[in-house]
């Protein structure tokens, strides 16, 4: 796997025991603890334009989710438990506790943002503040999808098909599929926005059959267990209690129809603040300065 240490100057690598195996994380800085959780189809390398700056004021932890990057990739169970966002959240709790942090801020992008809001719902005593980058709640994606959003999010139904349907389809050329997917979600529809070393991290991870299987399991869980948990929490009146920030991309697939912030207000985060930023889905890499400005302002707000 590509050595991405140079993308994280001053950070130290850690291998941490989690519920299903080792979790890898780059860690640096001093101050309030802050975990940055990457999304699909990437690794924690996606934070390389954000993390060093945040580490000037915070203790920043950038893990690879189970099934991604350098972390353990156990075989899945069809979306029942292993790759649920609840299970992935337990990895984050274990990693942060092993590093000495019982309470912490959470910033998540894409699938990592799904882990993040599930973590805030399941462990409200752990999460001090929460930032969600370019997602809607899983229940909203499945139940309120407009045609334009559905076309951009075609991979949700493709990857969620029963094993081995998507795995067999991906096997001949997983990197070609990955490249097309990442380019399609960028504002300019090309791969030039990515640092070559970061892109190598993504391709080497997704090129591993055990890891594109894990990605499929991630989406199978999203279509079943994650969705059921969202529905149960909504019905039970469970809401995110900590300060919450929602950011979304002006050129992304969420910027159609009802405002993402309005959807968060109607579902899990009635007091969230939010902002639309210029760029495509991969905002932390496409528009890092805008993301940093929004995050710094949010993180500077005093906690009640």
Backbone torsions as a table, in degrees:
resi	resn	phi	psi	omega
1	UNK	NA	142.7	-177.2
2	UNK	-56.1	136.8	175.1
3	UNK	-83.0	109.7	-175.7
4	UNK	-104.5	17.5	-179.6
5	UNK	-55.5	-35.2	-177.1
6	UNK	-66.3	-19.5	176.7
7	UNK	-77.4	-14.7	-176.2
8	UNK	-127.7	68.4	-178.3
9	UNK	-61.0	132.8	179.7
10	UNK	84.9	-5.3	179.0
11	UNK	-88.8	151.2	177.9
12	UNK	-116.3	136.8	178.0
13	UNK	-80.0	140.8	177.9
14	UNK	-131.9	138.1	169.6
15	UNK	-107.9	120.9	-170.2
16	UNK	-123.4	134.9	177.4
17	UNK	-68.8	127.9	175.9
18	UNK	-120.0	178.5	-177.5
19	UNK	-60.2	-28.3	-178.2
20	UNK	-121.5	10.2	180.0
21	UNK	143.5	-172.1	-175.8
22	UNK	-72.2	139.0	172.8
23	UNK	-113.5	130.6	177.6
24	UNK	-96.7	141.5	176.5
25	UNK	-148.5	142.2	167.6
26	UNK	-93.7	134.2	-173.5
27	UNK	-134.4	138.6	175.7
28	UNK	-161.8	162.8	171.8
29	UNK	98.8	173.4	175.8
30	UNK	-134.7	152.9	-179.5
31	UNK	118.4	-165.9	-177.6
32	UNK	-56.9	135.0	-178.6
33	UNK	-70.0	141.1	-175.2
34	UNK	-145.3	121.3	179.4
35	UNK	-105.7	133.5	-179.7
36	UNK	-110.9	119.0	-171.7
37	UNK	-113.2	119.0	-176.2
38	UNK	-75.2	170.2	178.5
39	UNK	-117.4	-173.1	175.9
40	UNK	-81.9	143.5	-1.5
41	UNK	-102.5	47.3	-168.1
42	UNK	-113.1	-166.5	175.5
43	UNK	-133.3	-177.4	179.9
44	UNK	-64.7	-9.9	176.7
45	UNK	-59.0	-22.4	-178.3
46	UNK	-63.0	-17.0	-178.8
47	UNK	-91.0	7.8	-170.0
48	UNK	-66.7	-21.1	177.5
49	UNK	-92.7	-1.3	-176.8
50	UNK	-116.6	-46.9	-169.4
51	UNK	-60.6	-46.0	-178.1
52	UNK	-59.6	-36.4	178.9
53	UNK	-69.5	-42.2	178.7
54	UNK	-66.9	-27.7	-179.8
55	UNK	-70.4	-9.5	175.7
56	UNK	-71.8	-21.5	-176.9
57	UNK	-127.2	-9.2	-176.0
58	UNK	-136.7	160.2	166.9
59	UNK	-85.3	108.3	-171.3
60	UNK	-101.5	130.1	179.0
61	UNK	-120.9	121.6	-179.5
62	UNK	-118.1	94.6	-179.4
63	UNK	-91.0	159.5	163.3
64	UNK	-90.7	129.0	174.7
65	UNK	-62.0	153.8	173.7
66	UNK	-55.1	135.4	-178.8
67	UNK	90.1	-5.0	-176.6
68	UNK	-127.4	152.4	172.6
69	UNK	57.5	-125.7	-176.7
70	UNK	-98.2	-0.9	-178.1
71	UNK	-81.5	164.4	-179.2
72	UNK	-57.9	145.2	-179.0
73	UNK	-130.1	73.0	179.4
74	UNK	-65.6	154.9	175.9
75	UNK	-67.9	143.3	-173.8
76	UNK	-84.2	179.5	-177.2
77	UNK	-126.4	29.8	178.2
78	UNK	78.5	19.6	178.1
79	UNK	93.0	4.7	-175.5
80	UNK	-70.8	-49.2	-174.3
81	UNK	-146.1	-43.2	-166.6
82	UNK	-59.2	-42.0	-177.2
83	UNK	-112.1	26.1	171.8
84	UNK	-71.9	157.9	176.7
85	UNK	-67.8	-27.9	174.3
86	UNK	-64.2	-44.9	178.8
87	UNK	-64.2	-43.5	177.9
88	UNK	-63.7	-35.2	176.7
89	UNK	-63.6	-34.1	177.3
90	UNK	-63.9	-33.5	174.4
91	UNK	-61.4	-42.9	-179.1
92	UNK	-64.4	-44.4	177.7
93	UNK	-59.1	-45.6	-179.2
94	UNK	-63.9	-42.7	-178.7
95	UNK	-65.9	-46.2	-178.8
96	UNK	-65.8	-38.0	178.3
97	UNK	-66.5	-39.9	177.9
98	UNK	-62.8	-30.3	177.9
99	UNK	-85.9	0.1	174.6
100	UNK	95.1	18.3	-175.3
101	UNK	-118.0	109.4	178.6
102	UNK	-86.0	-32.5	176.2
103	UNK	-125.1	144.4	-172.7
104	UNK	-163.0	159.8	170.8
105	UNK	-84.9	154.0	-177.1
106	UNK	-132.4	130.2	172.9
107	UNK	-124.6	126.4	-178.3
108	UNK	-132.6	146.8	176.4
109	UNK	-122.1	137.1	173.6
110	UNK	57.2	-130.0	-179.1
111	UNK	-59.1	-31.8	177.0
112	UNK	-64.6	-30.0	175.4
113	UNK	-71.6	-29.5	175.1
114	UNK	-68.9	-41.3	172.6
115	UNK	-59.9	-39.6	-175.0
116	UNK	-65.6	-48.0	-177.6
117	UNK	-73.5	-30.6	174.2
118	UNK	-65.1	-40.0	177.1
119	UNK	-61.5	-42.1	179.6
120	UNK	-66.6	-33.4	177.3
121	UNK	-74.4	-41.5	-176.1
122	UNK	-79.0	-31.4	-174.7
123	UNK	-131.0	63.9	-176.2
124	UNK	-61.0	-25.1	177.9
125	UNK	-75.4	-14.2	-179.4
126	UNK	-90.3	-37.4	-168.5
127	UNK	-95.4	115.2	-178.8
128	UNK	-81.3	-38.3	176.6
129	UNK	-155.3	159.4	-168.5
130	UNK	-141.1	130.4	173.4
131	UNK	-123.7	130.3	-175.0
132	UNK	-119.3	121.5	-173.4
133	UNK	-109.0	111.8	170.7
134	UNK	60.5	51.0	169.6
135	UNK	-140.0	162.5	162.3
136	UNK	-112.4	162.4	175.1
137	UNK	-55.7	147.7	-179.6
138	UNK	-56.8	-42.4	-179.8
139	UNK	-62.6	-36.0	179.4
140	UNK	-70.2	-36.3	178.5
141	UNK	-65.0	-41.8	-177.3
142	UNK	-77.7	-36.5	-171.2
143	UNK	-98.3	-20.4	-175.7
144	UNK	-121.7	22.0	-174.5
145	UNK	-68.3	123.2	171.6
146	UNK	-81.8	161.6	-177.3
147	UNK	-58.3	-40.8	-177.9
148	UNK	-65.4	-40.8	177.7
149	UNK	-68.0	-41.3	-178.8
150	UNK	-61.4	-38.4	179.7
151	UNK	-65.4	-38.4	179.1
152	UNK	-74.6	-23.3	-176.7
153	UNK	-108.9	34.7	-177.8
154	UNK	-57.5	-28.9	-176.5
155	UNK	-66.2	-21.1	178.4
156	UNK	-57.3	-48.3	-179.0
157	UNK	-79.1	-34.1	179.5
158	UNK	-64.0	-53.9	-175.9
159	UNK	-70.4	-22.2	-178.7
160	UNK	-82.7	-3.4	178.5
161	UNK	-63.1	153.7	-177.5
162	UNK	-59.3	146.3	173.9
163	UNK	-61.5	136.2	9.3
164	UNK	-108.5	27.5	-172.0
165	UNK	-58.1	-58.6	-179.5
166	UNK	-69.9	-33.2	178.3
167	UNK	-60.2	-43.0	179.4
168	UNK	-68.0	-35.7	178.7
169	UNK	-68.5	-35.6	-178.8
170	UNK	-78.5	-28.7	-169.3
171	UNK	-52.6	-42.9	-177.6
172	UNK	-63.4	-32.3	-175.4
173	UNK	-155.5	66.5	-179.2
174	UNK	-62.8	-33.8	-178.0
175	UNK	-71.7	-38.3	175.7
176	UNK	-61.0	-42.8	177.8
177	UNK	-63.2	-44.3	-179.8
178	UNK	-60.9	-47.3	-178.3
179	UNK	-60.1	-43.9	179.5
180	UNK	-64.3	-41.0	-179.8
181	UNK	-63.2	-48.5	-177.6
182	UNK	-66.9	-41.0	177.8
183	UNK	-63.4	-42.0	-177.8
184	UNK	-62.2	-30.7	-177.6
185	UNK	-90.9	-4.4	176.7
186	UNK	-85.6	159.6	-179.0
187	UNK	-65.1	-38.6	-176.1
188	UNK	-92.0	0.7	-178.9
189	UNK	56.6	44.2	177.4
190	UNK	-154.3	168.0	-173.4
191	UNK	-94.6	0.3	-174.4
192	UNK	-65.1	-18.7	-179.1
193	UNK	-70.5	-20.9	-175.1
194	UNK	-86.4	138.2	170.6
195	UNK	-61.7	135.7	-176.4
196	UNK	-56.7	-37.1	179.9
197	UNK	-71.0	-39.7	176.1
198	UNK	-63.3	-43.9	178.8
199	UNK	-61.3	-38.3	177.0
200	UNK	-62.6	-38.5	176.9
201	UNK	-60.1	-42.7	-179.7
202	UNK	-66.5	-44.6	-176.1
203	UNK	-70.0	-38.2	179.0
204	UNK	-67.4	-36.4	177.3
205	UNK	-67.4	-53.2	-175.1
206	UNK	-70.6	-20.2	177.8
207	UNK	-75.0	-11.2	179.0
208	UNK	-84.1	120.9	-177.7
209	UNK	-55.7	-33.3	179.3
210	UNK	-67.4	-25.8	-177.2
211	UNK	-92.2	-32.2	172.0
212	UNK	-74.8	-23.7	168.1
213	UNK	-64.3	-43.8	179.1
214	UNK	-60.3	-39.8	178.3
215	UNK	-63.0	-41.5	176.3
216	UNK	-61.5	-42.0	178.3
217	UNK	-63.5	-37.4	175.1
218	UNK	-55.6	-46.0	-178.6
219	UNK	-76.6	-31.2	174.0
220	UNK	-63.2	-41.3	176.5
221	UNK	-62.8	-39.2	179.8
222	UNK	-62.3	-31.8	-178.4
223	UNK	-84.3	-10.6	-173.7
224	UNK	-128.6	-86.3	-173.2
225	UNK	-63.8	-46.7	179.6
226	UNK	-59.4	-42.7	-180.0
227	UNK	-63.3	-44.0	179.2
228	UNK	-62.7	-39.3	179.1
229	UNK	-67.5	-39.6	175.3
230	UNK	-60.2	-47.4	-178.8
231	UNK	-61.3	-42.0	-179.9
232	UNK	-64.4	-41.1	-179.6
233	UNK	-68.5	-40.0	177.0
234	UNK	-62.3	-45.5	-179.4
235	UNK	-64.1	-32.9	-179.2
236	UNK	-85.9	0.6	179.0
237	UNK	74.7	20.4	-179.5
238	UNK	-77.9	132.3	-176.9
239	UNK	-136.3	158.8	176.5
240	UNK	-73.7	128.7	-173.0
241	UNK	-96.8	-23.6	-174.3
242	UNK	-86.2	163.4	173.8
243	UNK	-55.7	135.3	-172.9
244	UNK	-133.6	137.5	176.6
245	UNK	-121.4	129.5	173.9
246	UNK	-112.1	126.3	175.2
247	UNK	-118.2	141.1	176.6
248	UNK	-143.8	161.3	-171.0
249	UNK	-91.1	134.1	177.9
250	UNK	-60.9	-35.7	-179.7
251	UNK	-101.4	15.8	-179.5
252	UNK	-92.1	175.1	-176.3
253	UNK	-79.3	-6.2	177.9
254	UNK	-85.4	-17.7	-173.4
255	UNK	-86.6	48.2	174.1
256	UNK	-137.5	148.8	178.1
257	UNK	69.5	-144.2	-177.1
258	UNK	-63.4	142.3	-179.4
259	UNK	-59.7	135.9	174.6
260	UNK	-54.0	-38.1	-180.0
261	UNK	-64.1	-40.4	177.9
262	UNK	-62.4	-38.8	178.7
263	UNK	-66.1	-41.1	176.2
264	UNK	-63.3	-39.7	178.4
265	UNK	-62.5	-36.1	-177.8
266	UNK	-78.7	-16.6	-175.6
267	UNK	-112.4	-96.4	-168.1
268	UNK	-100.9	-13.4	-172.2
269	UNK	-133.4	72.7	-174.0
270	UNK	-65.0	-18.2	-179.1
271	UNK	-110.6	12.1	-178.0
272	UNK	-63.8	148.7	167.6
273	UNK	-103.3	163.3	-176.4
274	UNK	-159.9	166.7	-175.8
275	UNK	-158.7	137.9	172.7
276	UNK	-92.8	130.6	-177.3
277	UNK	-115.9	148.0	176.3
278	UNK	-65.3	136.9	178.4
279	UNK	133.0	178.4	176.4
280	UNK	-97.8	-165.5	-172.9
281	UNK	-57.7	-34.8	-174.9
282	UNK	-88.0	57.3	-173.3
283	UNK	-54.7	-42.9	-178.5
284	UNK	-61.7	-21.0	177.3
285	UNK	-103.1	-31.9	-179.5
286	UNK	-81.0	-39.2	-174.4
287	UNK	-133.5	57.3	-173.3
288	UNK	-62.2	-35.9	-178.0
289	UNK	-68.2	-39.3	177.5
290	UNK	-66.5	-40.7	178.0
291	UNK	-64.5	-44.3	178.8
292	UNK	-61.2	-42.3	-179.8
293	UNK	-61.2	-43.7	180.0
294	UNK	-67.1	-41.7	-179.2
295	UNK	-67.7	-42.6	-179.3
296	UNK	-62.2	-41.7	178.2
297	UNK	-63.1	-43.1	179.2
298	UNK	-65.7	-44.9	-177.7
299	UNK	-69.0	-23.7	-179.9
300	UNK	-79.6	-13.2	-179.5
301	UNK	-68.9	134.0	-179.6
302	UNK	-67.4	144.4	175.6
303	UNK	-80.2	146.0	-179.1
304	UNK	-66.3	NA	NA
